[in-house]
């Protein structure tokens, strides 16, 4: 094969070498363009994935904030219910004491 190339180059007077270089340069140029295009596509994919990731992180943060707010509200309501139960128990105890006092006192 090498000898055939040499023979072809001798016969063409070196034109084969110039044509081969042109073809290689064109092939390199096409290859570089292809790689640049693929790189741009990858960059776009990365950008899109980063946007999606940020969106998911925002949604997750909002969910965590809502959960925390819900827990705080639940604790507040539990405290209020406990306070009402305590007041009710105290009122029932007072009512019972008054009923016993009234039953024991002479009329």
Secondary structure, DSSP 4 states (H G I P E B T S, - for coil): -HHHHHHHHHHHTTHHHHHHHHHHHHHHHHHHHHHHHHHHHHHHHHHHHHHHHHHHHHHHHHHHHHHHHHHHHHHHHHHHHHHHHHHHHHHHHHHHHHHHHHHHS--
